[in-house]
Amino acid sequence: NPCVKFGPYATPAMLTPTPQFPFKTYKVKRKDTLYGIARAHQITVDELMEANPELKASDYKLKKGVTLRIPVKPAQPAYQPLDTLRVAVVLPFVGKGMEHERSVEFYRGMLMGIDELKAAGLSVHVSAFNEPAPEQGIAPLMAGVLKVQPDVVVGPLYPSHFTEVASHSNREMKIVIPFSSKVPQVDYRPELFVINTPERYEAEQAAALFESKFKKDRCVVLLKGLKSNRQTFCQLLLQRLLDAGYQVLQYPASTSAADLAAVLRTKNKKVMLVPADDSSETLDAMLAKSAELRALLPDTECSLLGYDKWISLSEGPRKKDMHAASTYIITPNFYFPYTKASMDFSKNYRQWFNTELLASNPRMAPLGYDFSIGFLAGMATYGHDFNTQSPQPNTVAARPKLQNQMLFAPAGAGGGYVSRSMWLIHFKTDMSIVKLL
């Protein structure tokens, strides 16, 4: 799948601006490719496309003689890679609740990924600590954690422990919160990492991904109702798309398909419906409305944009209707169990632990695995300076992820880092599923 940069990563609090570099020019030669040009000039394809926005067009074809701008970046510091990595995992392993089961499965997935790191020559020492109950203090446990001098602390799970654990973060000991998306400490702790994308960042990432995949010839129809639990998300998406020049219409969710068709006949020949709610009832209503619109506007390409809660509904009785509606799901994580990589992972997990994966969202073992081959392998390359760097080619960190991209962006001046993982899952009309990033 193509890897497309999410564009300027901004939030209401405004994140660190994208650095601007001077440029040189390069004239395209016969048989040149974007990857080859980028590699020859020691930049990424993303950076090449940012410098030459015309390359982002879906129908763009590289031609001989075209002049491209090549960013000239300042010399990078000499990173000190790590050949030994010490990891401490602080999660509630002992118990019978769902949080205990998920913590154990996440840890197992981590171990599977670490096994690949060891096969690649990295020495990894893992220490596991059982996190106490949320009403109990965690300071005594942290005294033991600090004794092993970890490069990375994974955890805790309970928010009541975030402040104490985060207070120990520093350049030589990064703290990674694997599950919660509500971690206020990330705004002021510079070595704190949050894997589960906070909601306040999702709309900006989704909008940037939307812009990278859809031309402005598509009319976006935002439908709001009394039940609109994603209204904040939609308003941020709406403003971003309006600023980018998309045609956006807003109607009550109760608007009939016939009334919508009467308006859309005079608009673009491509229409995307976007509800401001992610409930199963809203999905049913949107699928019905989409079917009516397609019947009323046979020459119009109609599609539907939805949310990750709908993914679990895509294998049931709604499956055919979701494909017929050309549904796109925007989600920070996606595990598709029928790819060869996923099936191999599930098979290996059964062989290692004699049990099946939990039916959770996100999937815990793939999350742990992606963390190991993404984050830990990134630290192996960049050492204690690792934060937002892209994986180096031909390293473990560059291998395809099962579910989460493990790419990070700054949470603001003086803060830590938040995941910018975001997928666009297309349930196509031919009954196939395409995973876009």
Rosetta blueprint (number, residue, H / E / L):
1 N L
2 P L
3 C L
4 V L
5 K L
6 F L
7 G L
8 P L
9 Y L
10 A L
11 T L
12 P L
13 A L
14 M L
15 L L
16 T L
17 P L
18 T L
19 P L
20 Q L
21 F L
22 P L
23 F E
24 K E
25 T E
26 Y E
27 K E
28 V L
29 K L
30 R L
31 K L
32 D L
33 T L
34 L H
35 Y H
36 G H
37 I H
38 A H
39 R H
40 A H
41 H L
42 Q L
43 I L
44 T L
45 V H
46 D H
47 E H
48 L H
49 M H
50 E H
51 A H
52 N L
53 P H
54 E H
55 L H
56 K H
57 A L
58 S L
59 D L
60 Y L
61 K L
62 L L
63 K L
64 K L
65 G L
66 V L
67 T E
68 L E
69 R E
70 I E
71 P E
72 V L
73 K L
74 P L
75 A L
76 Q L
77 P L
78 A L
79 Y L
80 Q L
81 P L
82 L L
83 D L
84 T E
85 L E
86 R E
87 V E
88 A E
89 V E
90 V E
91 L E
92 P L
93 F L
94 V L
95 G L
96 K L
97 G L
98 M H
99 E H
100 H H
101 E H
102 R H
103 S H
104 V H
105 E H
106 F H
107 Y H
108 R H
109 G H
110 M H
111 L H
112 M H
113 G H
114 I H
115 D H
116 E H
117 L H
118 K H
119 A H
120 A L
121 G L
122 L L
123 S E
124 V E
125 H E
126 V E
127 S E
128 A E
129 F E
130 N E
131 E L
132 P L
133 A L
134 P L
135 E L
136 Q L
137 G L
138 I L
139 A H
140 P H
141 L H
142 M H
143 A H
144 G H
145 V H
146 L H
147 K H
148 V L
149 Q L
150 P L
151 D L
152 V E
153 V E
154 V E
155 G L
156 P L
157 L L
158 Y L
159 P H
160 S H
161 H H
162 F H
163 T H
164 E H
165 V H
166 A H
167 S L
168 H L
169 S L
170 N E
171 R L
172 E L
173 M E
174 K E
175 I E
176 V E
177 I E
178 P L
179 F L
180 S L
181 S L
182 K L
183 V L
184 P H
185 Q H
186 V H
187 D H
188 Y L
189 R L
190 P L
191 E L
192 L E
193 F E
194 V E
195 I L
196 N L
197 T L
198 P L
199 E H
200 R H
201 Y H
202 E H
203 A H
204 E H
205 Q H
206 A H
207 A H
208 A H
209 L H
210 F H
211 E H
212 S H
213 K H
214 F L
215 K L
216 K L
217 D L
218 R E
219 C E
220 V E
221 V E
222 L E
223 L E
224 K E
225 G L
226 L L
227 K L
228 S L
229 N L
230 R L
231 Q H
232 T H
233 F H
234 C H
235 Q H
236 L H
237 L H
238 L H
239 Q H
240 R H
241 L H
242 L H
243 D H
244 A H
245 G L
246 Y L
247 Q E
248 V E
249 L E
250 Q E
251 Y E
252 P E
253 A L
254 S L
255 T L
256 S L
257 A H
258 A H
259 D H
260 L H
261 A H
262 A H
263 V H
264 L H
265 R L
266 T L
267 K L
268 N L
269 K L
270 K E
271 V E
272 M E
273 L E
274 V E
275 P E
276 A L
277 D L
278 D L
279 S L
280 S H
281 E H
282 T H
283 L H
284 D H
285 A H
286 M H
287 L H
288 A H
289 K H
290 S H
291 A H
292 E H
293 L H
294 R H
295 A H
296 L H
297 L L
298 P L
299 D L
300 T L
301 E E
302 C E
303 S E
304 L E
305 L E
306 G E
307 Y E
308 D H
309 K H
310 W H
311 I H
312 S H
313 L H
314 S L
315 E L
316 G L
317 P L
318 R L
319 K H
320 K H
321 D H
322 M H
323 H H
324 A H
325 A L
326 S L
327 T E
328 Y E
329 I E
330 I E
331 T E
332 P L
333 N L
334 F L
335 Y L
336 F L
337 P L
338 Y L
339 T L
340 K H
341 A H
342 S H
343 M H
344 D H
345 F H
346 S H
347 K H
348 N H
349 Y H
350 R H
351 Q H
352 W H
353 F H
354 N L
355 T L
356 E L
357 L L
358 L L
359 A L
360 S L
361 N L
362 P L
363 R L
364 M H
365 A H
366 P H
367 L H
368 G H
369 Y H
370 D H
371 F H
372 S H
373 I H
374 G H
375 F H
376 L H
377 A H
378 G H
379 M H
380 A H
381 T H
382 Y H
383 G H
384 H H
385 D H
386 F L
387 N L
388 T L
389 Q L
390 S L
391 P L
392 Q L
393 P L
394 N L
395 T L
396 V H
397 A H
398 A H
399 R L
400 P L
401 K L
402 L L
403 Q L
404 N L
405 Q L
406 M L
407 L L
408 F E
409 A E
410 P E
411 A L
412 G L
413 A L
414 G L
415 G L
416 G L
417 Y E
418 V E
419 S E
420 R L
421 S L
422 M L
423 W E
424 L E
425 I E
426 H E
427 F E
428 K L
429 T L
430 D L
431 M L
432 S L
433 I E
434 V E
435 K E
436 L E
437 L L
